[in-house]
Amino acid sequence: MMKSSSLSHAIPSFFPLFSLGLFKSMGLHHLLCISIIALLVLKLLQWQQPTSIPQSEPSQDLKLPDVMDTFFISHGSPTLSFDNSLRARHFLKSWQKKTFPARPKSILIISGHWETSEPTVNIVDPNPTIHDFYGFPWHMYRLKYPAPGAPELAKRVKDLLKGAGFKRVNEDKARGLDHGAWVPLMLMYPDADIPVCQLSVQTNKDGLYHYNMGKALAPLKEEGVLIIGSGSATHNLGAIRGERGPTTPWALEFDTWLKESLLNGRYEDVNHYEEKAPSAKMAHPWPDHFYPLHVALGAAGETAKAKLVHHSWSHGVLSYASYRFAASH
């Protein structure tokens, strides 16, 4: 047990009550009680004093830029939602830390899984989660991404497109987010607390049409909106090989052409990829997963600088190449 003489060193010296003579006349129990009270009073006084350490200011990196960059994300297979062997999953999970720390006011995502004859925005709040895939593990159908809708952004998108000459822009007041939208977003923004609007693609049109669609949406970059095209750099599901199989030559050829074209600013070639790219029809038998890239590229601007932010492969034919387009001012 602690002796009463040692307790006197634990009691603050500014309390005159605690004289040596008083200690000797008190029992140990009373001294312990007084000691505890004295320490509590001291803590209270310290709490009331202003701290000498200034509060840290928010990191400059977290501030929303005046003009937002745009992105194209290759979302690949729906198993991206849980398969930790996919490098692209880890890339997206580190999104806020390594790629884009600033928090957008809202997100406009263009997914290759929503095809319509005319541009269409979803106006719904909150966003239902659409499980538009078949034959996958049962637990995937229980995943939810209840991000709030962005009705005001949807109407802004509609006005911008119509103002740019897109005669008809429709509203869908029932559709939520397909897996081309919610699978990458649940990794990038897992709290599901940023309003999201989705815009469809028109597979009866071409790349230049979607590039011009993006150009019409460029003002959104100055309004805190993060524009994401979600598709795939290569997308031929009929040619899928084993999960760890080697990359097929035609997929590698197209993927390399795309990278070199984007990094060297040959955007016109990308807009007319059917004629310019090697193995274009093999890489994209159907253009749905490539047109989101054109929208993101068009929104960034003609002088935007492209940067490859991630690159990996799966099943020998699926490139997860993802790009950032540093917006022109």
DRENDO-1510 file (C-alpha; in Angstrom, 1 decimal, always signed):
<recs>
REC; n; res; u; v; w
REC; 1; MET; +0.0; +0.0; +0.0 .
REC; 2; MET; +1.0; +3.6; -0.6 .
REC; 3; LYS; +2.1; +5.5; +2.5 .
REC; 4; SER; +0.5; +8.9; +3.4 .
REC; 5; SER; +3.9; +10.6; +3.1 .
REC; 6; SER; +4.2; +9.6; -0.6 .
REC; 7; LEU; +0.6; +10.8; -1.3 .
REC; 8; SER; +1.7; +14.4; -0.5 .
REC; 9; HIS; +3.8; +14.4; -3.7 .
REC; 10; ALA; +0.8; +13.5; -5.8 .
REC; 11; ILE; -1.4; +16.4; -4.6 .
REC; 12; PRO; -1.1; +19.7; -6.4 .
REC; 13; SER; +1.1; +22.1; -4.4 .
REC; 14; PHE; -1.2; +25.1; -5.0 .
REC; 15; PHE; -3.8; +23.8; -2.6 .
REC; 16; PRO; -2.8; +25.4; +0.8 .
REC; 17; LEU; -5.1; +23.0; +2.6 .
REC; 18; PHE; -2.6; +20.2; +2.1 .
REC; 19; SER; +0.1; +21.1; +4.7 .
REC; 20; LEU; +2.4; +18.5; +6.0 .
REC; 21; GLY; +0.9; +18.7; +9.5 .
REC; 22; LEU; -2.6; +18.2; +8.1 .
REC; 23; PHE; -1.4; +15.1; +6.3 .
REC; 24; LYS; -0.2; +13.6; +9.5 .
REC; 25; SER; -3.4; +14.2; +11.3 .
REC; 26; MET; -5.6; +12.6; +8.6 .
REC; 27; GLY; -6.2; +9.0; +7.9 .
REC; 28; LEU; -5.2; +7.4; +4.6 .
REC; 29; HIS; -8.8; +7.2; +3.4 .
REC; 30; HIS; -9.4; +10.9; +3.8 .
REC; 31; LEU; -6.2; +11.7; +2.0 .
REC; 32; LEU; -7.1; +9.6; -0.9 .
REC; 33; CYS; -10.5; +11.3; -1.2 .
REC; 34; ILE; -8.9; +14.8; -1.1 .
REC; 35; SER; -6.3; +13.7; -3.6 .
REC; 36; ILE; -8.9; +12.6; -6.1 .
REC; 37; ILE; -10.9; +15.8; -5.6 .
REC; 38; ALA; -7.8; +17.9; -6.1 .
REC; 39; LEU; -6.9; +16.1; -9.3 .
REC; 40; LEU; -10.4; +16.6; -10.7 .
REC; 41; VAL; -10.3; +20.3; -9.9 .
REC; 42; LEU; -6.9; +20.6; -11.7 .
REC; 43; LYS; -8.2; +18.8; -14.7 .
REC; 44; LEU; -11.2; +21.2; -14.8 .
REC; 45; LEU; -8.9; +24.2; -14.7 .
REC; 46; GLN; -6.8; +22.7; -17.5 .
REC; 47; TRP; -9.9; +22.1; -19.6 .
REC; 48; GLN; -11.0; +25.7; -19.2 .
REC; 49; GLN; -7.7; +27.1; -20.4 .
REC; 50; PRO; -7.3; +27.6; -24.1 .
REC; 51; THR; -5.0; +25.2; -25.8 .
REC; 52; SER; -1.7; +26.4; -27.1 .
REC; 53; ILE; -1.8; +24.0; -30.1 .
REC; 54; PRO; -3.7; +25.4; -33.0 .
REC; 55; GLN; -6.3; +23.2; -34.6 .
REC; 56; SER; -5.1; +21.7; -37.9 .
REC; 57; GLU; -6.7; +23.1; -41.0 .
REC; 58; PRO; -8.2; +20.8; -43.6 .
REC; 59; SER; -5.6; +19.5; -46.1 .
REC; 60; GLN; -5.3; +21.6; -49.2 .
REC; 61; ASP; -5.7; +18.4; -51.2 .
REC; 62; LEU; -9.2; +17.9; -49.8 .
REC; 63; LYS; -10.5; +21.2; -51.2 .
REC; 64; LEU; -12.7; +20.9; -54.3 .
REC; 65; PRO; -10.8; +22.1; -57.4 .
REC; 66; ASP; -12.2; +25.1; -59.3 .
REC; 67; VAL; -12.4; +22.8; -62.4 .
REC; 68; MET; -12.9; +19.1; -61.9 .
REC; 69; ASP; -11.0; +16.4; -63.8 .
REC; 70; THR; -13.1; +13.7; -65.4 .
REC; 71; PHE; -12.4; +9.9; -65.3 .
REC; 72; PHE; -12.9; +6.7; -67.3 .
REC; 73; ILE; -13.1; +3.6; -65.1 .
REC; 74; SER; -12.9; +0.1; -66.4 .
REC; 75; HIS; -15.2; -1.8; -64.1 .
REC; 76; GLY; -14.8; -5.3; -65.7 .
REC; 77; SER; -16.7; -8.1; -64.1 .
REC; 78; PRO; -19.3; -7.7; -61.3 .
REC; 79; THR; -17.1; -9.9; -59.1 .
REC; 80; LEU; -15.1; -6.7; -58.7 .
REC; 81; SER; -17.5; -6.1; -55.8 .
REC; 82; PHE; -15.8; -8.8; -53.7 .
REC; 83; ASP; -12.9; -10.5; -55.4 .
REC; 84; ASN; -9.7; -9.3; -53.7 .
REC; 85; SER; -7.5; -11.0; -56.3 .
REC; 86; LEU; -8.5; -8.3; -58.8 .
REC; 87; ARG; -5.9; -5.4; -58.6 .
REC; 88; ALA; -8.6; -3.0; -59.9 .
REC; 89; ARG; -10.6; -3.6; -56.8 .
REC; 90; HIS; -7.7; -2.3; -54.6 .
REC; 91; PHE; -7.2; +0.6; -57.0 .
REC; 92; LEU; -10.8; +1.7; -56.5 .
REC; 93; LYS; -10.8; +1.1; -52.8 .
REC; 94; SER; -7.8; +3.5; -52.5 .
REC; 95; TRP; -9.6; +6.1; -54.7 .
REC; 96; GLN; -10.1; +8.8; -52.0 .
REC; 97; LYS; -6.6; +8.4; -50.6 .
REC; 98; LYS; -4.5; +8.1; -53.7 .
REC; 99; THR; -6.5; +9.3; -56.8 .
REC; 100; PHE; -9.1; +11.9; -55.9 .
REC; 101; PRO; -9.1; +13.0; -52.3 .
REC; 102; ALA; -11.6; +15.9; -52.8 .
REC; 103; ARG; -15.2; +15.2; -52.0 .
REC; 104; PRO; -17.5; +16.0; -55.0 .
REC; 105; LYS; -20.9; +17.7; -54.5 .
REC; 106; SER; -22.5; +15.1; -56.7 .
REC; 107; ILE; -21.6; +12.4; -59.3 .
REC; 108; LEU; -22.7; +12.0; -62.8 .
REC; 109; ILE; -21.9; +8.5; -64.0 .
REC; 110; ILE; -22.2; +7.2; -67.5 .
REC; 111; SER; -22.5; +3.4; -67.5 .
REC; 112; GLY; -22.2; +1.0; -70.4 .
REC; 113; HIS; -25.0; -1.0; -68.9 .
REC; 114; TRP; -27.7; +1.5; -69.7 .
REC; 115; GLU; -28.6; +1.7; -73.4 .
REC; 116; THR; -31.4; +3.9; -74.7 .
REC; 117; SER; -32.3; +5.3; -78.1 .
REC; 118; GLU; -32.1; +8.8; -76.8 .
REC; 119; PRO; -30.1; +10.4; -73.9 .
REC; 120; THR; -31.9; +9.6; -70.6 .
REC; 121; VAL; -31.2; +10.6; -67.0 .
REC; 122; ASN; -32.6; +8.9; -63.9 .
REC; 123; ILE; -34.5; +11.1; -61.6 .
REC; 124; VAL; -35.1; +9.1; -58.4 .
REC; 125; ASP; -34.2; +9.5; -54.8 .
REC; 126; PRO; -32.8; +7.3; -53.3 .
REC; 127; ASN; -31.2; +5.2; -56.0 .
REC; 128; PRO; -32.3; +1.6; -56.1 .
REC; 129; THR; -29.6; -1.0; -56.6 .
REC; 130; ILE; -30.1; -2.9; -59.8 .
REC; 131; HIS; -28.6; -6.4; -59.9 .
REC; 132; ASP; -28.4; -6.7; -63.7 .
REC; 133; PHE; -26.2; -9.8; -63.9 .
REC; 134; TYR; -26.9; -13.5; -63.9 .
REC; 135; GLY; -25.3; -16.7; -62.7 .
REC; 136; PHE; -23.1; -15.1; -60.1 .
REC; 137; PRO; -22.7; -16.1; -56.4 .
REC; 138; TRP; -25.9; -15.5; -54.4 .
REC; 139; HIS; -24.4; -13.1; -52.0 .
REC; 140; MET; -23.8; -10.5; -54.8 .
REC; 141; TYR; -27.6; -10.2; -55.1 .
REC; 142; ARG; -27.8; -9.0; -51.5 .
REC; 143; LEU; -25.4; -6.1; -52.0 .
REC; 144; LYS; -26.9; -2.6; -51.8 .
REC; 145; TYR; -25.6; +0.8; -52.6 .
REC; 146; PRO; -28.4; +3.2; -51.5 .
REC; 147; ALA; -26.8; +6.5; -52.7 .
REC; 148; PRO; -29.1; +9.5; -52.7 .
REC; 149; GLY; -30.4; +10.5; -56.1 .
REC; 150; ALA; -29.5; +13.8; -57.7 .
REC; 151; PRO; -32.7; +15.2; -59.3 .
REC; 152; GLU; -31.3; +18.7; -59.6 .
REC; 153; LEU; -28.2; +17.4; -61.4 .
REC; 154; ALA; -30.4; +15.3; -63.7 .
REC; 155; LYS; -32.4; +18.3; -64.7 .
REC; 156; ARG; -29.2; +20.3; -65.2 .
REC; 157; VAL; -27.8; +17.6; -67.5 .
REC; 158; LYS; -31.0; +17.6; -69.4 .
REC; 159; ASP; -30.9; +21.4; -69.9 .
REC; 160; LEU; -27.2; +21.3; -71.0 .
REC; 161; LEU; -27.8; +18.6; -73.5 .
REC; 162; LYS; -30.8; +20.2; -75.0 .
REC; 163; GLY; -29.0; +23.5; -75.1 .
REC; 164; ALA; -26.3; +21.8; -77.1 .
REC; 165; GLY; -28.6; +20.5; -79.8 .
REC; 166; PHE; -29.7; +17.2; -78.4 .
REC; 167; LYS; -33.3; +17.5; -79.3 .
REC; 168; ARG; -34.8; +14.9; -77.0 .
REC; 169; VAL; -33.5; +14.1; -73.5 .
REC; 170; ASN; -35.7; +11.8; -71.5 .
REC; 171; GLU; -36.2; +11.3; -67.8 .
REC; 172; ASP; -36.5; +7.9; -66.1 .
REC; 173; LYS; -38.2; +8.2; -62.7 .
REC; 174; ALA; -37.9; +4.6; -61.7 .
REC; 175; ARG; -34.5; +3.3; -62.7 .
REC; 176; GLY; -31.7; +3.2; -60.1 .
REC; 177; LEU; -28.0; +2.4; -60.5 .
REC; 178; ASP; -26.9; -0.6; -62.6 .
REC; 179; HIS; -23.8; -2.6; -61.6 .
REC; 180; GLY; -21.6; -0.5; -64.0 .
REC; 181; ALA; -22.4; +2.4; -61.6 .
REC; 182; TRP; -22.8; +1.0; -58.1 .
REC; 183; VAL; -20.0; -1.7; -58.2 .
REC; 184; PRO; -17.2; +0.9; -58.7 .
REC; 185; LEU; -18.9; +3.5; -56.6 .
REC; 186; MET; -19.3; +1.2; -53.6 .
REC; 187; LEU; -15.5; +0.8; -53.6 .
REC; 188; MET; -14.7; +4.5; -54.3 .
REC; 189; TYR; -17.3; +6.0; -52.0 .
REC; 190; PRO; -18.4; +3.2; -49.6 .
REC; 191; ASP; -20.5; +5.5; -47.4 .
REC; 192; ALA; -23.0; +6.0; -50.3 .
REC; 193; ASP; -23.7; +9.5; -49.1 .
REC; 194; ILE; -22.9; +11.5; -52.3 .
REC; 195; PRO; -25.9; +12.2; -54.7 .
REC; 196; VAL; -25.6; +10.2; -57.9 .
REC; 197; CYS; -27.2; +10.7; -61.3 .
REC; 198; GLN; -26.8; +8.2; -64.2 .
REC; 199; LEU; -26.8; +9.0; -67.9 .
REC; 200; SER; -27.4; +6.4; -70.6 .
REC; 201; VAL; -25.5; +5.7; -73.8 .
REC; 202; GLN; -26.9; +5.3; -77.3 .
REC; 203; THR; -25.4; +2.3; -79.1 .
REC; 204; ASN; -27.1; +3.4; -82.3 .
REC; 205; LYS; -24.7; +6.4; -82.4 .
REC; 206; ASP; -20.9; +6.7; -82.7 .
REC; 207; GLY; -18.0; +7.8; -80.6 .
REC; 208; LEU; -18.0; +11.4; -81.9 .
REC; 209; TYR; -21.7; +11.7; -80.8 .
REC; 210; HIS; -20.8; +10.7; -77.3 .
REC; 211; TYR; -17.7; +13.0; -77.3 .
REC; 212; ASN; -20.0; +15.9; -78.2 .
REC; 213; MET; -22.4; +14.8; -75.4 .
REC; 214; GLY; -19.5; +15.2; -73.0 .
REC; 215; LYS; -18.6; +18.6; -74.4 .
REC; 216; ALA; -22.1; +19.7; -73.7 .
REC; 217; LEU; -21.7; +18.6; -70.0 .
REC; 218; ALA; -18.4; +20.4; -69.5 .
REC; 219; PRO; -19.9; +23.2; -67.4 .
REC; 220; LEU; -20.6; +20.7; -64.7 .
REC; 221; LYS; -16.9; +20.5; -64.0 .
REC; 222; GLU; -17.1; +24.0; -62.5 .
REC; 223; GLU; -20.1; +23.1; -60.4 .
REC; 224; GLY; -18.5; +20.4; -58.2 .
REC; 225; VAL; -19.8; +17.5; -60.2 .
REC; 226; LEU; -17.5; +14.5; -60.7 .
REC; 227; ILE; -18.1; +13.0; -64.2 .
REC; 228; ILE; -17.2; +9.3; -64.5 .
REC; 229; GLY; -17.5; +7.1; -67.5 .
REC; 230; SER; -17.8; +3.5; -66.4 .
REC; 231; GLY; -17.1; +0.8; -69.0 .
REC; 232; SER; -14.2; -1.3; -70.1 .
REC; 233; ALA; -11.1; -0.6; -72.2 .
REC; 234; THR; -11.7; -3.9; -73.9 .
REC; 235; HIS; -14.9; -5.8; -73.7 .
REC; 236; ASN; -15.4; -9.1; -75.5 .
REC; 237; LEU; -17.1; -11.5; -73.2 .
REC; 238; GLY; -17.3; -14.2; -75.8 .
REC; 239; ALA; -13.5; -14.4; -75.9 .
REC; 240; ILE; -13.0; -14.7; -72.1 .
REC; 241; ARG; -10.4; -17.3; -71.1 .
REC; 242; GLY; -9.3; -18.7; -67.8 .
REC; 243; GLU; -9.1; -16.3; -64.9 .
REC; 244; ARG; -5.3; -16.3; -64.9 .
REC; 245; GLY; -4.8; -16.9; -68.6 .
REC; 246; PRO; -2.3; -14.9; -70.7 .
REC; 247; THR; -3.5; -11.7; -72.4 .
REC; 248; THR; -4.6; -12.3; -76.0 .
REC; 249; PRO; -2.6; -10.5; -78.7 .
REC; 250; TRP; -5.6; -8.6; -80.1 .
REC; 251; ALA; -6.6; -7.3; -76.7 .
REC; 252; LEU; -3.1; -6.2; -75.9 .
REC; 253; GLU; -2.8; -4.5; -79.3 .
REC; 254; PHE; -6.0; -2.5; -78.9 .
REC; 255; ASP; -5.3; -1.6; -75.3 .
REC; 256; THR; -1.8; -0.4; -76.3 .
REC; 257; TRP; -3.2; +1.7; -79.2 .
REC; 258; LEU; -5.8; +3.2; -76.8 .
REC; 259; LYS; -3.2; +4.2; -74.2 .
REC; 260; GLU; -0.8; +5.7; -76.8 .
REC; 261; SER; -3.6; +7.6; -78.5 .
REC; 262; LEU; -4.9; +9.1; -75.3 .
REC; 263; LEU; -1.6; +9.9; -73.8 .
REC; 264; ASN; -0.5; +11.6; -77.0 .
REC; 265; GLY; -3.7; +13.6; -77.4 .
REC; 266; ARG; -5.0; +11.8; -80.5 .
REC; 267; TYR; -8.6; +12.2; -79.5 .
REC; 268; GLU; -9.9; +12.3; -83.0 .
REC; 269; ASP; -8.5; +8.9; -83.6 .
REC; 270; VAL; -10.3; +7.7; -80.4 .
REC; 271; ASN; -13.5; +9.3; -81.6 .
REC; 272; HIS; -13.2; +7.2; -84.8 .
REC; 273; TYR; -11.7; +4.1; -83.2 .
REC; 274; GLU; -13.6; +1.8; -85.5 .
REC; 275; GLU; -11.5; +2.9; -88.5 .
REC; 276; LYS; -8.3; +3.8; -86.6 .
REC; 277; ALA; -7.8; +1.2; -84.0 .
REC; 278; PRO; -6.3; -2.3; -84.6 .
REC; 279; SER; -8.7; -5.2; -83.6 .
REC; 280; ALA; -11.4; -2.6; -82.8 .
REC; 281; LYS; -14.3; -5.1; -83.5 .
REC; 282; MET; -12.6; -7.8; -81.5 .
REC; 283; ALA; -12.0; -5.5; -78.5 .
REC; 284; HIS; -15.5; -4.1; -78.7 .
REC; 285; PRO; -18.0; -6.2; -80.6 .
REC; 286; TRP; -20.6; -3.9; -79.2 .
REC; 287; PRO; -19.7; -0.3; -78.3 .
REC; 288; ASP; -21.7; +0.1; -75.1 .
REC; 289; HIS; -18.7; -0.2; -72.8 .
REC; 290; PHE; -16.5; +2.1; -74.8 .
REC; 291; TYR; -18.8; +5.1; -75.3 .
REC; 292; PRO; -18.6; +6.2; -71.6 .
REC; 293; LEU; -14.9; +6.9; -72.3 .
REC; 294; HIS; -15.9; +9.3; -75.1 .
REC; 295; VAL; -18.3; +11.2; -72.8 .
REC; 296; ALA; -15.6; +11.6; -70.1 .
REC; 297; LEU; -13.1; +12.7; -72.7 .
REC; 298; GLY; -15.4; +15.2; -74.3 .
REC; 299; ALA; -16.3; +16.7; -70.9 .
REC; 300; ALA; -12.7; +17.2; -70.1 .
REC; 301; GLY; -12.1; +19.4; -73.2 .
REC; 302; GLU; -10.0; +19.3; -76.4 .
REC; 303; THR; -6.8; +20.3; -74.6 .
REC; 304; ALA; -7.2; +17.9; -71.7 .
REC; 305; LYS; -4.3; +15.8; -70.7 .
REC; 306; ALA; -4.9; +12.1; -70.3 .
REC; 307; LYS; -3.2; +10.0; -67.6 .
REC; 308; LEU; -3.3; +6.3; -67.1 .
REC; 309; VAL; -4.2; +5.9; -63.4 .
REC; 310; HIS; -4.6; +2.1; -63.3 .
REC; 311; HIS; -3.8; -0.9; -65.5 .
REC; 312; SER; -4.4; -4.6; -65.0 .
REC; 313; TRP; -5.9; -7.6; -66.8 .
REC; 314; SER; -8.2; -10.5; -66.0 .
REC; 315; HIS; -9.4; -13.5; -68.0 .
REC; 316; GLY; -7.0; -12.7; -70.8 .
REC; 317; VAL; -9.2; -10.2; -72.6 .
REC; 318; LEU; -10.6; -7.7; -70.0 .
REC; 319; SER; -8.4; -4.6; -69.6 .
REC; 320; TYR; -9.0; -2.6; -66.4 .
REC; 321; ALA; -7.2; +0.4; -67.9 .
REC; 322; SER; -8.6; +3.5; -66.3 .
REC; 323; TYR; -7.8; +7.1; -67.2 .
REC; 324; ARG; -7.9; +10.6; -65.7 .
REC; 325; PHE; -8.5; +13.6; -67.9 .
REC; 326; ALA; -7.0; +16.7; -66.5 .
REC; 327; ALA; -9.6; +19.3; -67.5 .
REC; 328; SER; -8.8; +22.2; -69.7 .
REC; 329; HIS; -9.8; +25.6; -68.4 .
</recs>
